Amino acid sequence: MNSSSSFRSVLRSLTALAAALFCSVVFAQAAAPVILIVGDSISAGYGLRPGAGWTTLLQQRLEAEHYPHRVVNASSSGDTSAGGRARLAALLAQHRPAITIVELGGNDGLRGGSLEALRSNLDAMVATAQKAGSRVLLVGMRLPPNYGPAYVQRFDATFADVAKARKIVLVPFMFDGFADNNALFQPDRVHPTAAAQPKLLDNVWRELRPLLGTPGKTK
């Protein structure tokens, strides 16, 4: 065999190997159960460098603890419960998640929106995800007191009411444990800093962990 033929043979072998490796990676990603996150700027990582948000930290923890799940972060800064409701069906069809995390409603409250509409949107999202065969984790938020005690209390209760009605798991408050620590918020006092992201992850992980099953297996 001359050198030219030998080179072509080696090239074909390398091409075949690369194709096989690519296919195996694609297959592994397709087979991994998906955790779909539908949220707003808190989960989109507003004001943070890429990869610093809690959703990326979640993927890292899953891998470190040998869970097969793959995180798909479909969060969008500024999104509301109505926006999430409108987007959800297509996301479910595309990703077929084993678990759906709904982190929406904060912008509804900050804009003084209808709490009846908020509840209707969250309830519809949960119902749609459940119908698609996905388990749901709802993430709650709270408002500052300047919105008035009645509105603040009803807003807070909305998440618990939906979770109870749909029999799903609830993270009562995304900022639990650090909401009063200004050092862990960006200057707008709305978005947590990079240093706060592990705390966000811990708050979610506490309720998410029982939904994951045994490491190395799906549930």
Backbone as a chain_set.jsonl record, in Angstrom:
{"seq": "MNSSSSFRSVLRSLTALAAALFCSVVFAQAAAPVILIVGDSISAGYGLRPGAGWTTLLQQRLEAEHYPHRVVNASSSGDTSAGGRARLAALLAQHRPAITIVELGGNDGLRGGSLEALRSNLDAMVATAQKAGSRVLLVGMRLPPNYGPAYVQRFDATFADVAKARKIVLVPFMFDGFADNNALFQPDRVHPTAAAQPKLLDNVWRELRPLLGTPGKTK", "coords": {"N": [[0.857, -1.197, 0.0], [0.642, 2.165, -0.935], [1.832, 5.367, 0.288], [-0.147, 7.307, -0.036], [-2.561, 5.854, -0.215], [-2.504, 4.671, 2.271], [-2.767, 6.909, 3.903], [-5.348, 7.767, 3.204], [-6.798, 5.601, 4.154], [-6.35, 5.732, 6.917], [-7.54, 8.214, 7.387], [-10.211, 7.657, 6.756], [-10.776, 5.868, 8.81], [-10.481, 7.488, 11.072], [-12.501, 9.325, 10.583], [-14.752, 7.682, 10.715], [-14.58, 6.917, 13.394], [-14.905, 9.378, 14.687], [-17.519, 9.976, 13.9], [-18.88, 7.894, 15.148], [-18.407, 8.484, 17.842], [-19.676, 10.959, 18.018], [-22.328, 10.204, 17.525], [-22.78, 8.602, 19.754], [-22.646, 10.447, 21.82], [-24.816, 12.118, 21.18], [-26.881, 10.253, 21.412], [-26.7, 9.629, 24.134], [-27.369, 12.098, 25.271], [-29.969, 12.341, 24.35], [-31.156, 10.207, 25.658], [-30.957, 10.858, 28.323], [-32.869, 11.81, 31.149], [-34.805, 14.761, 31.2], [-34.668, 17.853, 32.93], [-36.689, 20.441, 32.899], [-36.592, 23.901, 33.045], [-38.649, 26.56, 33.524], [-38.644, 29.772, 33.74], [-38.104, 33.161, 35.022], [-36.087, 36.141, 35.04], [-34.617, 35.508, 37.32], [-33.925, 32.847, 37.126], [-32.835, 32.929, 34.63], [-30.436, 34.099, 34.959], [-29.885, 36.855, 35.155], [-27.748, 39.64, 34.936], [-25.495, 38.232, 35.636], [-22.355, 36.592, 34.965], [-21.981, 34.349, 32.154], [-22.897, 31.012, 32.875], [-22.818, 31.209, 35.619], [-25.155, 31.086, 37.024], [-27.8, 29.615, 39.083], [-28.977, 27.508, 37.765], [-27.029, 26.382, 36.13], [-25.316, 25.537, 38.137], [-26.951, 23.601, 39.204], [-26.911, 21.599, 37.201], [-24.253, 20.855, 37.461], [-24.228, 19.841, 40.071], [-25.952, 17.666, 39.82], [-24.419, 16.021, 38.13], [-22.184, 15.634, 39.754], [-23.28, 14.14, 41.81], [-24.019, 11.922, 40.508], [-26.406, 11.709, 39.025], [-28.456, 11.112, 36.184], [-29.705, 13.155, 34.855], [-30.459, 15.858, 32.582], [-30.237, 19.304, 32.377], [-32.417, 21.655, 31.039], [-32.589, 24.898, 30.455], [-35.072, 27.047, 30.063], [-35.624, 29.648, 30.682], [-36.583, 33.125, 30.747], [-35.721, 36.457, 30.86], [-37.784, 38.887, 32.372], [-40.107, 37.523, 31.938], [-43.519, 36.522, 32.471], [-46.195, 34.844, 34.266], [-48.184, 34.47, 32.386], [-46.741, 34.588, 29.997], [-45.076, 32.351, 30.312], [-47.0, 30.359, 30.377], [-47.939, 30.506, 27.755], [-45.724, 29.633, 26.353], [-45.206, 27.068, 27.194], [-46.353, 24.577, 26.198], [-45.095, 24.057, 23.712], [-42.452, 23.78, 24.578], [-42.63, 21.505, 26.194], [-43.323, 19.591, 24.287], [-41.048, 19.609, 22.735], [-38.898, 18.905, 24.465], [-39.736, 16.913, 26.218], [-39.796, 16.598, 29.176], [-38.799, 14.931, 32.214], [-39.082, 16.129, 34.631], [-40.5, 19.231, 35.472], [-39.667, 22.468, 36.293], [-41.234, 25.228, 37.541], [-40.718, 28.522, 37.697], [-42.013, 31.195, 38.084], [-43.957, 34.227, 38.244], [-43.044, 36.225, 39.883], [-42.66, 38.626, 38.44], [-45.297, 39.181, 37.765], [-46.335, 39.878, 40.27], [-44.678, 42.089, 40.992], [-45.547, 43.924, 39.182], [-48.015, 44.423, 40.078], [-50.105, 42.826, 39.216], [-53.107, 40.95, 38.332], [-54.093, 38.664, 40.731], [-55.772, 36.555, 40.489], [-55.488, 35.92, 37.817], [-52.807, 35.182, 37.858], [-52.894, 32.876, 39.466], [-54.537, 31.265, 37.834], [-52.911, 30.994, 35.553], [-50.585, 29.703, 36.559], [-51.739, 27.353, 37.542], [-52.713, 26.257, 35.167], [-50.314, 25.799, 33.803], [-49.099, 23.859, 35.422], [-50.99, 21.784, 35.207], [-50.845, 21.262, 32.451], [-48.19, 20.379, 32.165], [-48.272, 18.101, 33.801], [-50.125, 16.555, 32.401], [-48.6, 15.97, 30.215], [-46.965, 14.094, 31.224], [-44.975, 14.86, 32.973], [-43.34, 15.448, 36.055], [-43.863, 18.015, 38.491], [-42.324, 20.863, 39.884], [-42.963, 23.601, 41.77], [-41.952, 26.916, 42.191], [-41.957, 29.259, 44.693], [-42.456, 32.801, 45.339], [-41.975, 35.924, 47.078], [-43.27, 39.171, 47.974], [-42.136, 42.57, 48.574], [-43.075, 44.481, 51.521], [-44.247, 46.933, 50.839], [-46.216, 46.689, 48.962], [-48.566, 46.381, 50.176], [-50.313, 44.759, 52.824], [-52.505, 42.976, 52.355], [-52.437, 42.335, 49.59], [-49.84, 41.294, 49.411], [-49.969, 39.042, 51.105], [-51.934, 37.481, 49.821], [-50.678, 37.072, 47.383], [-48.429, 35.529, 48.15], [-49.76, 33.275, 49.128], [-50.841, 32.213, 46.833], [-49.086, 30.494, 45.435], [-48.794, 28.326, 47.195], [-51.448, 27.487, 47.274], [-51.918, 26.592, 44.635], [-50.045, 24.528, 44.502], [-51.032, 22.781, 46.474], [-53.572, 22.176, 45.443], [-52.945, 20.86, 43.075], [-51.376, 18.877, 43.975], [-48.509, 18.91, 44.078], [-44.929, 19.427, 44.439], [-43.559, 22.084, 46.347], [-41.369, 24.855, 46.428], [-41.27, 27.004, 48.918], [-40.243, 29.679, 49.085], [-38.096, 31.306, 47.033], [-35.918, 32.899, 47.798], [-35.302, 32.159, 50.343], [-33.729, 32.365, 53.473], [-31.847, 34.323, 52.836], [-33.007, 36.677, 52.037], [-33.025, 39.147, 53.333], [-30.478, 40.04, 53.221], [-28.662, 42.409, 51.959], [-26.194, 42.404, 50.723], [-26.126, 40.196, 49.123], [-27.535, 40.751, 46.898], [-27.93, 42.299, 43.708], [-27.463, 45.782, 42.712], [-30.101, 46.569, 42.101], [-31.687, 45.366, 43.953], [-33.333, 43.262, 43.455], [-32.386, 41.147, 41.917], [-30.427, 38.342, 42.649], [-26.925, 38.094, 43.535], [-23.882, 36.596, 42.175], [-22.742, 35.271, 44.312], [-24.942, 34.469, 45.732], [-26.103, 32.439, 44.328], [-25.519, 29.648, 44.91], [-27.108, 29.397, 47.2], [-29.679, 29.74, 46.203], [-29.775, 27.426, 44.659], [-29.593, 25.471, 46.704], [-32.04, 25.875, 48.003], [-33.853, 25.072, 46.036], [-32.94, 22.473, 45.52], [-33.477, 21.069, 47.851], [-36.179, 20.414, 47.701], [-36.341, 19.311, 45.188], [-34.69, 17.058, 45.133], [-36.017, 14.62, 46.193], [-37.574, 13.971, 43.975], [-35.928, 12.934, 42.088], [-35.159, 10.288, 42.227], [-33.122, 7.288, 42.515], [-29.598, 7.771, 42.368], [-28.111, 7.442, 39.167], [-30.239, 6.148, 38.094], [-33.503, 6.46, 36.604], [-36.609, 7.956, 37.598]], "CA": [[0.0, 0.0, 0.0], [1.465, 3.355, -0.98], [1.573, 6.301, 1.393], [-1.409, 7.99, -0.27], [-3.632, 4.934, 0.163], [-2.444, 4.514, 3.73], [-3.315, 8.128, 4.509], [-6.797, 7.753, 3.019], [-7.346, 4.586, 5.04], [-6.33, 6.294, 8.277], [-8.519, 9.29, 7.429], [-11.533, 7.041, 6.826], [-10.923, 5.296, 10.147], [-10.685, 8.587, 12.019], [-13.827, 9.878, 10.314], [-15.731, 6.737, 11.254], [-14.506, 6.985, 14.854], [-15.519, 10.648, 15.101], [-18.96, 9.84, 13.705], [-19.394, 7.005, 16.188], [-18.379, 9.219, 19.106], [-20.731, 11.968, 17.94], [-23.617, 9.521, 17.67], [-22.931, 8.131, 21.133], [-22.943, 11.62, 22.649], [-26.19, 12.517, 20.872], [-27.776, 9.248, 21.992], [-26.679, 9.78, 25.596], [-28.133, 13.291, 25.611], [-31.382, 12.071, 24.093], [-31.648, 9.235, 26.619], [-30.949, 11.429, 29.673], [-34.113, 12.491, 31.528], [-34.655, 16.215, 31.164], [-35.278, 18.769, 33.897], [-36.999, 21.68, 32.181], [-36.804, 25.048, 33.925], [-39.368, 27.649, 32.872], [-38.597, 30.827, 34.737], [-37.865, 34.539, 34.598], [-34.691, 36.58, 35.124], [-33.939, 34.866, 38.442], [-33.348, 31.602, 36.608], [-32.1, 33.227, 33.395], [-29.107, 34.58, 35.337], [-29.755, 38.279, 34.854], [-26.659, 40.36, 35.589], [-24.403, 37.323, 35.993], [-21.572, 36.079, 33.834], [-22.505, 33.067, 31.672], [-22.517, 29.828, 33.637], [-22.748, 31.47, 37.063], [-26.475, 30.981, 37.624], [-28.11, 28.413, 39.849], [-29.355, 26.416, 36.866], [-25.769, 25.723, 35.77], [-24.868, 24.847, 39.345], [-27.788, 22.413, 39.328], [-26.35, 20.578, 36.321], [-22.995, 20.401, 38.051], [-24.521, 18.998, 41.237], [-26.501, 16.401, 39.315], [-23.306, 15.213, 37.642], [-21.331, 15.277, 40.894], [-23.963, 13.131, 42.611], [-24.252, 10.779, 39.606], [-27.748, 11.641, 38.452], [-28.325, 11.17, 34.724], [-30.579, 14.187, 34.303], [-29.914, 16.977, 31.802], [-30.996, 20.521, 32.627], [-32.737, 22.549, 29.924], [-33.048, 26.158, 31.045], [-35.872, 27.823, 29.108], [-36.044, 30.858, 31.387], [-36.479, 34.352, 29.955], [-35.819, 37.658, 31.699], [-38.993, 39.669, 32.18], [-41.271, 36.693, 31.654], [-44.61, 36.455, 33.438], [-46.903, 33.564, 34.239], [-48.893, 34.382, 31.103], [-45.75, 34.256, 28.983], [-44.691, 30.963, 30.503], [-48.13, 29.516, 29.96], [-47.997, 30.502, 26.293], [-44.552, 28.939, 25.809], [-44.958, 25.765, 27.797], [-46.722, 23.409, 25.394], [-44.036, 23.798, 22.73], [-41.273, 23.296, 25.303], [-42.892, 20.127, 26.604], [-43.27, 18.746, 23.089], [-39.668, 19.548, 22.249], [-37.925, 18.317, 25.393], [-40.341, 15.786, 26.932], [-39.087, 16.542, 30.454], [-39.237, 14.09, 33.32], [-39.418, 17.071, 35.694], [-40.61, 20.624, 35.046], [-39.591, 23.449, 37.377], [-41.896, 26.48, 37.168], [-40.254, 29.631, 38.541], [-42.645, 32.366, 37.493], [-44.93, 34.916, 39.09], [-42.45, 37.399, 40.504], [-42.949, 39.829, 37.649], [-46.73, 39.461, 37.915], [-46.521, 40.585, 41.526], [-44.005, 43.386, 40.983], [-46.348, 44.815, 38.352], [-49.331, 44.56, 40.694], [-51.057, 42.163, 38.341], [-54.236, 40.203, 38.884], [-53.697, 37.417, 41.374], [-56.621, 35.51, 39.918], [-54.834, 35.526, 36.565], [-51.587, 34.471, 38.24], [-53.248, 31.516, 39.886], [-55.032, 30.543, 36.672], [-51.783, 30.67, 34.68], [-49.754, 28.69, 37.207], [-52.5, 26.108, 37.578], [-52.751, 25.722, 33.81], [-48.981, 25.287, 33.485], [-48.913, 22.601, 36.144], [-51.873, 20.786, 34.602], [-50.321, 20.929, 31.129], [-46.986, 19.567, 32.353], [-48.683, 16.793, 34.324], [-50.763, 15.819, 31.309], [-47.517, 15.524, 29.338], [-46.201, 13.063, 31.918], [-43.864, 15.459, 33.707], [-43.539, 15.833, 37.446], [-43.729, 19.47, 38.55], [-41.865, 21.557, 41.084], [-43.339, 25.015, 41.692], [-41.083, 27.763, 43.017], [-42.682, 30.422, 45.18], [-41.781, 34.08, 45.528], [-42.665, 36.837, 47.978], [-43.166, 40.583, 47.612], [-41.84, 43.477, 49.685], [-44.298, 44.906, 52.219], [-44.836, 48.182, 50.328], [-47.347, 46.384, 48.09], [-49.765, 46.294, 51.012], [-50.39, 43.433, 53.45], [-53.501, 42.081, 51.757], [-51.936, 41.858, 48.298], [-48.65, 40.478, 49.675], [-50.392, 37.757, 51.664], [-52.63, 36.713, 48.775], [-49.658, 36.673, 46.412], [-47.665, 34.435, 48.738], [-50.625, 32.101, 49.254], [-51.194, 31.685, 45.517], [-48.208, 29.366, 45.088], [-49.162, 27.196, 48.051], [-52.777, 27.019, 46.871], [-51.771, 25.813, 43.396], [-49.319, 23.299, 44.827], [-51.932, 21.906, 47.203], [-54.654, 21.728, 44.562], [-52.404, 19.96, 42.055], [-50.581, 17.84, 44.669], [-47.132, 18.963, 43.597], [-43.936, 19.902, 45.397], [-43.412, 23.542, 46.349], [-40.325, 25.614, 47.119], [-42.102, 28.119, 49.403], [-39.674, 31.006, 48.829], [-36.82, 31.143, 46.335], [-34.852, 33.627, 48.484], [-35.311, 31.768, 51.746], [-32.442, 32.342, 54.156], [-30.955, 35.455, 52.535], [-33.791, 37.776, 51.458], [-32.739, 40.406, 54.017], [-29.044, 40.319, 53.124], [-28.466, 43.249, 50.776], [-24.914, 42.093, 50.09], [-26.318, 39.088, 48.194], [-28.367, 41.208, 45.793], [-27.396, 43.324, 42.833], [-27.941, 47.106, 43.146], [-31.549, 46.748, 41.948], [-32.311, 44.708, 45.106], [-34.272, 42.259, 42.947], [-31.672, 39.996, 41.364], [-29.323, 37.871, 43.487], [-25.567, 38.111, 42.995], [-23.278, 35.283, 41.933], [-22.514, 34.626, 45.608], [-26.212, 33.943, 46.239], [-26.611, 31.353, 43.488], [-25.554, 28.369, 45.637], [-28.226, 29.4, 48.135], [-30.853, 29.46, 45.381], [-29.72, 26.0, 44.334], [-29.924, 24.684, 47.898], [-33.487, 25.979, 48.256], [-34.535, 24.23, 45.056], [-32.477, 21.092, 45.658], [-34.137, 20.462, 49.008], [-37.466, 19.871, 47.26], [-36.143, 18.573, 43.938], [-33.977, 15.795, 45.362], [-36.884, 13.434, 46.267], [-38.171, 13.668, 42.685], [-34.907, 12.446, 41.162], [-34.943, 8.847, 42.31], [-31.803, 6.82, 42.913], [-28.556, 8.178, 41.426], [-27.82, 6.462, 38.133], [-31.485, 5.595, 37.589], [-34.587, 7.428, 36.457], [-37.759, 7.684, 38.482]], "C": [[0.893, 1.247, 0.0], [1.041, 4.331, 0.123], [0.246, 7.019, 1.236], [-2.593, 7.126, 0.139], [-3.691, 4.749, 1.669], [-3.052, 5.714, 4.431], [-4.835, 8.15, 4.406], [-7.465, 6.736, 3.946], [-7.425, 5.085, 6.478], [-7.392, 7.379, 8.415], [-9.936, 8.735, 7.533], [-11.795, 6.466, 8.212], [-11.211, 6.378, 11.182], [-12.067, 9.211, 11.845], [-14.919, 8.996, 10.891], [-15.761, 6.788, 12.771], [-15.175, 8.256, 15.36], [-17.034, 10.586, 14.975], [-19.579, 8.98, 14.789], [-19.446, 7.712, 17.539], [-19.472, 10.266, 19.145], [-22.097, 11.341, 18.169], [-23.843, 9.062, 19.104], [-23.257, 9.273, 22.072], [-24.382, 12.067, 22.439], [-27.181, 11.556, 21.494], [-27.847, 9.398, 23.502], [-27.487, 10.988, 26.028], [-29.627, 13.061, 25.428], [-31.975, 11.15, 25.145], [-31.74, 9.809, 28.033], [-32.277, 12.089, 29.977], [-33.869, 13.985, 31.679], [-35.345, 16.87, 32.351], [-35.457, 20.093, 33.177], [-37.284, 22.792, 33.193], [-37.445, 26.168, 33.12], [-39.477, 28.772, 33.897], [-38.386, 32.199, 34.135], [-36.393, 34.878, 34.791], [-33.924, 35.929, 36.269], [-33.263, 33.584, 37.988], [-32.591, 31.809, 35.309], [-30.7, 33.773, 33.69], [-28.864, 36.039, 35.002], [-28.614, 38.909, 35.65], [-25.469, 39.51, 35.977], [-23.599, 36.956, 34.754], [-22.142, 34.727, 33.407], [-21.991, 31.899, 32.514], [-22.475, 30.012, 35.136], [-24.074, 31.264, 37.771], [-26.746, 29.651, 38.291], [-28.473, 27.236, 38.943], [-28.121, 25.658, 36.381], [-25.215, 24.948, 36.96], [-25.682, 23.576, 39.578], [-27.243, 21.29, 38.451], [-25.068, 20.002, 36.896], [-23.243, 19.5, 39.257], [-25.088, 17.649, 40.814], [-25.379, 15.473, 38.859], [-22.424, 14.742, 38.797], [-21.946, 14.172, 41.742], [-24.497, 11.975, 41.764], [-25.718, 10.587, 39.213], [-27.634, 11.818, 36.939], [-29.028, 12.35, 34.075], [-29.805, 15.302, 33.581], [-30.826, 18.184, 31.979], [-31.186, 21.295, 31.323], [-33.329, 23.82, 30.523], [-33.751, 27.0, 29.991], [-36.391, 29.098, 29.757], [-35.772, 32.093, 30.541], [-36.679, 35.564, 30.861], [-37.071, 38.454, 31.348], [-40.246, 38.849, 31.979], [-42.261, 36.714, 32.809], [-45.254, 35.08, 33.382], [-47.67, 33.38, 32.934], [-47.937, 34.008, 29.981], [-45.297, 32.814, 29.09], [-45.774, 29.999, 30.067], [-48.188, 29.4, 28.441], [-46.864, 29.687, 25.683], [-44.5, 27.464, 26.156], [-45.244, 24.576, 26.89], [-45.64, 23.048, 24.384], [-42.78, 23.258, 23.402], [-41.44, 21.844, 25.738], [-42.793, 19.176, 25.417], [-41.845, 18.572, 22.61], [-38.762, 18.728, 23.153], [-38.44, 17.1, 26.159], [-39.702, 15.595, 28.322], [-39.68, 15.532, 31.436], [-39.731, 14.965, 34.47], [-39.477, 18.468, 35.094], [-40.593, 21.519, 36.282], [-40.193, 24.761, 36.865], [-41.493, 27.558, 38.167], [-40.745, 30.924, 37.906], [-43.641, 32.972, 38.472], [-44.373, 36.163, 39.738], [-42.761, 38.68, 39.759], [-44.428, 40.192, 37.677], [-46.958, 40.311, 39.162], [-45.906, 41.965, 41.532], [-44.767, 44.405, 40.142], [-47.757, 45.016, 38.915], [-50.434, 43.909, 39.888], [-52.15, 41.413, 39.085], [-53.76, 38.887, 39.483], [-54.563, 36.258, 40.923], [-56.009, 35.002, 38.616], [-53.554, 34.751, 36.853], [-51.898, 33.038, 38.617], [-53.715, 30.681, 38.695], [-53.88, 30.102, 35.764], [-50.902, 29.581, 35.273], [-50.457, 27.332, 37.224], [-52.535, 25.453, 36.199], [-51.398, 25.15, 33.41], [-48.734, 23.944, 34.153], [-49.734, 21.49, 35.499], [-51.348, 20.327, 33.245], [-49.088, 20.037, 31.238], [-47.338, 18.172, 32.863], [-49.322, 15.937, 33.231], [-49.724, 15.265, 30.339], [-46.634, 14.473, 29.998], [-45.019, 13.564, 32.713], [-44.257, 15.719, 35.155], [-43.188, 17.31, 37.581], [-43.261, 19.936, 39.918], [-42.166, 23.04, 40.883], [-42.484, 25.811, 42.667], [-41.825, 29.027, 43.4], [-41.807, 31.642, 45.343], [-42.601, 34.911, 46.5], [-42.396, 38.269, 47.551], [-42.757, 41.42, 48.818], [-43.118, 44.039, 50.268], [-44.953, 46.148, 51.645], [-45.97, 47.947, 49.334], [-48.656, 46.245, 48.878], [-49.951, 44.884, 51.544], [-51.371, 42.481, 52.787], [-52.99, 41.481, 50.458], [-50.749, 40.928, 48.506], [-49.036, 39.097, 50.182], [-51.088, 36.888, 50.622], [-51.652, 36.233, 47.708], [-48.887, 35.464, 46.922], [-48.496, 33.156, 48.771], [-50.946, 31.453, 47.905], [-50.377, 30.448, 45.167], [-48.57, 28.124, 45.903], [-50.517, 26.623, 47.656], [-52.702, 26.149, 45.612], [-51.088, 24.483, 43.691], [-50.216, 22.3, 45.543], [-53.006, 21.324, 46.297], [-54.166, 20.689, 43.559], [-51.52, 18.852, 42.635], [-49.165, 17.761, 44.112], [-46.226, 19.519, 44.682], [-43.739, 21.409, 45.23], [-42.131, 23.956, 47.061], [-41.018, 26.875, 47.618], [-41.574, 29.503, 49.029], [-38.281, 30.832, 48.25], [-35.656, 31.792, 47.084], [-34.768, 33.281, 49.964], [-33.89, 31.742, 52.313], [-31.52, 33.504, 53.843], [-31.69, 36.683, 52.011], [-33.466, 39.131, 52.08], [-31.272, 40.812, 53.943], [-28.763, 41.1, 51.838], [-27.184, 42.927, 50.023], [-25.047, 40.976, 49.053], [-27.26, 39.44, 47.046], [-27.621, 42.259, 44.976], [-27.992, 44.683, 43.233], [-29.444, 47.325, 43.001], [-32.349, 46.122, 43.084], [-33.375, 43.69, 44.694], [-33.54, 40.992, 42.554], [-30.489, 39.6, 42.242], [-27.975, 37.93, 42.76], [-25.086, 36.684, 42.741], [-23.078, 34.533, 43.255], [-23.779, 33.999, 46.17], [-26.693, 32.719, 45.472], [-26.572, 29.982, 44.16], [-26.703, 28.278, 46.634], [-29.539, 29.145, 47.393], [-30.913, 27.973, 45.05], [-30.11, 25.154, 45.534], [-31.42, 24.715, 48.186], [-34.284, 25.116, 47.295], [-34.199, 22.76, 45.276], [-33.194, 20.353, 46.789], [-35.456, 19.795, 48.606], [-37.338, 19.024, 45.987], [-35.586, 17.183, 44.179], [-34.902, 14.581, 45.451], [-37.523, 13.052, 44.93], [-37.206, 12.952, 41.734], [-34.731, 10.936, 41.154], [-33.532, 8.517, 42.765], [-30.766, 7.281, 41.913], [-28.233, 7.058, 40.428], [-29.047, 5.824, 37.539], [-32.486, 6.71, 37.402], [-35.733, 7.021, 37.352], [-39.035, 7.958, 37.743]], "O": [[1.792, 1.372, 0.833], [0.027, 4.137, 0.793], [-0.425, 7.315, 2.225], [-3.528, 7.615, 0.772], [-4.765, 4.678, 2.266], [-3.763, 5.569, 5.425], [-5.531, 8.496, 5.36], [-8.558, 6.976, 4.459], [-8.428, 4.889, 7.166], [-8.07, 7.458, 9.439], [-10.763, 9.252, 8.284], [-12.908, 6.566, 8.729], [-12.066, 6.213, 12.052], [-12.723, 9.578, 12.82], [-15.885, 9.483, 11.479], [-16.83, 6.713, 13.377], [-15.921, 8.225, 16.339], [-17.753, 11.085, 15.841], [-20.66, 9.283, 15.294], [-20.409, 7.561, 18.289], [-20.126, 10.452, 20.171], [-22.922, 11.875, 18.91], [-24.962, 9.125, 19.611], [-24.04, 9.112, 23.007], [-25.091, 12.361, 23.401], [-28.201, 11.975, 22.041], [-28.926, 9.305, 24.088], [-28.208, 10.933, 27.024], [-30.445, 13.517, 26.227], [-33.149, 11.277, 25.495], [-32.509, 9.311, 28.855], [-32.779, 12.857, 29.156], [-32.848, 14.411, 32.221], [-36.455, 16.495, 32.728], [-34.482, 20.784, 32.881], [-38.117, 22.633, 34.086], [-36.864, 26.666, 32.156], [-40.304, 28.72, 34.807], [-38.473, 32.39, 32.922], [-35.541, 33.993, 34.713], [-32.701, 35.808, 36.198], [-32.153, 33.275, 38.419], [-31.789, 30.96, 34.919], [-29.875, 33.896, 32.785], [-27.759, 36.416, 34.61], [-28.519, 38.741, 36.865], [-24.525, 40.013, 36.587], [-24.106, 37.007, 33.633], [-22.732, 34.027, 34.23], [-20.802, 31.814, 32.821], [-22.135, 29.079, 35.863], [-24.118, 31.266, 39.001], [-26.015, 28.681, 38.092], [-28.289, 26.082, 39.33], [-28.157, 24.436, 36.237], [-24.707, 23.838, 36.806], [-25.159, 22.587, 40.092], [-27.123, 20.153, 38.906], [-24.832, 18.796, 36.822], [-22.544, 18.504, 39.442], [-24.742, 16.615, 41.384], [-25.388, 14.281, 39.165], [-21.973, 13.597, 38.817], [-21.228, 13.36, 42.326], [-25.304, 11.166, 42.221], [-26.203, 9.462, 39.087], [-26.802, 12.593, 36.468], [-28.948, 12.521, 32.859], [-28.669, 15.629, 33.926], [-32.034, 18.1, 31.759], [-30.226, 21.553, 30.597], [-34.446, 23.808, 31.039], [-33.104, 27.596, 29.13], [-37.475, 29.573, 29.419], [-34.853, 32.109, 29.723], [-37.696, 35.674, 31.546], [-37.378, 38.666, 30.175], [-41.338, 39.405, 31.859], [-41.888, 36.901, 33.967], [-44.896, 34.252, 32.545], [-47.791, 32.262, 32.434], [-48.278, 33.205, 29.113], [-45.148, 32.128, 28.078], [-45.5, 28.96, 29.468], [-48.453, 28.324, 27.905], [-47.027, 29.111, 24.608], [-43.819, 26.691, 25.481], [-44.436, 23.649, 26.828], [-45.305, 21.876, 24.218], [-42.115, 22.376, 22.859], [-40.501, 21.052, 25.659], [-42.241, 18.083, 25.536], [-41.475, 17.501, 22.129], [-37.948, 17.941, 22.669], [-37.641, 16.333, 26.695], [-39.133, 14.54, 28.6], [-40.89, 15.313, 31.479], [-40.664, 14.604, 35.188], [-38.614, 18.848, 34.304], [-41.399, 21.351, 37.198], [-39.721, 25.329, 35.88], [-41.877, 27.511, 39.336], [-39.98, 31.65, 37.271], [-44.103, 32.313, 39.404], [-45.126, 37.063, 40.107], [-43.087, 39.7, 40.367], [-44.781, 41.37, 37.62], [-47.666, 41.318, 39.129], [-46.52, 42.917, 42.014], [-44.648, 45.611, 40.363], [-48.587, 45.691, 38.306], [-51.569, 44.385, 39.877], [-52.112, 41.268, 40.307], [-53.101, 38.092, 38.812], [-54.136, 35.104, 40.969], [-56.013, 33.801, 38.346], [-53.25, 33.774, 36.169], [-51.248, 32.103, 38.149], [-53.33, 29.519, 38.563], [-53.871, 28.975, 35.267], [-50.515, 28.643, 34.576], [-49.845, 26.299, 36.955], [-52.403, 24.235, 36.082], [-51.34, 24.116, 32.744], [-48.226, 23.011, 33.531], [-49.233, 20.389, 35.273], [-51.4, 19.139, 32.926], [-48.951, 19.061, 30.499], [-46.769, 17.179, 32.409], [-49.078, 14.733, 33.155], [-49.936, 14.224, 29.717], [-45.662, 14.012, 29.399], [-44.149, 12.78, 33.092], [-45.372, 16.156, 35.44], [-42.316, 17.807, 36.869], [-43.733, 19.472, 40.956], [-41.678, 23.656, 39.936], [-42.317, 25.424, 43.823], [-42.272, 29.781, 42.535], [-40.586, 31.544, 45.468], [-43.78, 34.636, 46.722], [-41.421, 38.549, 46.855], [-43.002, 41.026, 49.958], [-44.144, 44.073, 49.589], [-46.122, 46.401, 51.936], [-46.62, 48.9, 48.905], [-49.718, 46.017, 48.298], [-49.77, 43.914, 50.808], [-51.086, 41.288, 52.671], [-53.091, 40.274, 50.24], [-50.655, 39.887, 47.855], [-48.484, 38.093, 49.733], [-50.847, 35.683, 50.557], [-51.78, 35.123, 47.192], [-48.714, 34.484, 46.198], [-47.987, 32.076, 48.474], [-51.285, 30.271, 47.85], [-50.919, 29.466, 44.66], [-48.642, 27.016, 45.37], [-50.714, 25.409, 47.697], [-53.342, 25.101, 45.535], [-51.504, 23.439, 43.189], [-50.169, 21.104, 45.254], [-53.316, 20.134, 46.367], [-54.889, 19.748, 43.232], [-50.99, 18.011, 41.909], [-48.688, 16.693, 43.727], [-46.691, 20.016, 45.707], [-43.751, 21.932, 44.115], [-41.836, 23.477, 48.156], [-41.33, 27.749, 46.809], [-42.352, 30.397, 48.696], [-37.393, 30.278, 48.898], [-34.53, 31.3, 47.018], [-34.213, 34.049, 50.75], [-32.976, 31.175, 51.714], [-30.502, 33.669, 54.514], [-31.048, 37.641, 51.58], [-33.616, 40.161, 51.422], [-30.871, 41.815, 54.534], [-28.643, 40.515, 50.761], [-27.098, 43.154, 48.816], [-24.177, 40.824, 48.196], [-27.726, 38.564, 46.316], [-26.792, 43.004, 45.498], [-28.938, 44.724, 44.021], [-30.013, 48.169, 43.693], [-33.56, 46.324, 43.171], [-34.218, 43.306, 45.505], [-34.012, 39.888, 42.823], [-29.639, 40.437, 42.546], [-27.906, 37.828, 41.535], [-25.773, 35.709, 43.043], [-23.225, 33.312, 43.31], [-23.702, 33.092, 46.998], [-27.606, 32.029, 45.927], [-27.516, 29.21, 43.995], [-27.217, 27.188, 46.884], [-30.408, 28.426, 47.887], [-31.967, 27.343, 45.149], [-30.887, 24.209, 45.392], [-32.003, 23.701, 48.568], [-35.274, 24.497, 47.684], [-35.081, 21.902, 45.222], [-33.477, 19.16, 46.685], [-35.798, 18.73, 49.12], [-38.146, 18.126, 45.751], [-35.971, 16.231, 43.5], [-34.596, 13.567, 44.823], [-37.969, 11.917, 44.769], [-37.621, 12.429, 40.7], [-34.217, 10.369, 40.19], [-32.834, 9.36, 43.328], [-31.01, 7.2, 40.709], [-28.102, 5.891, 40.798], [-28.945, 5.047, 36.59], [-32.336, 7.788, 37.978], [-35.812, 5.879, 37.806], [-40.12, 7.794, 38.302]]}, "num_chains": 1, "name": "protein.A"}
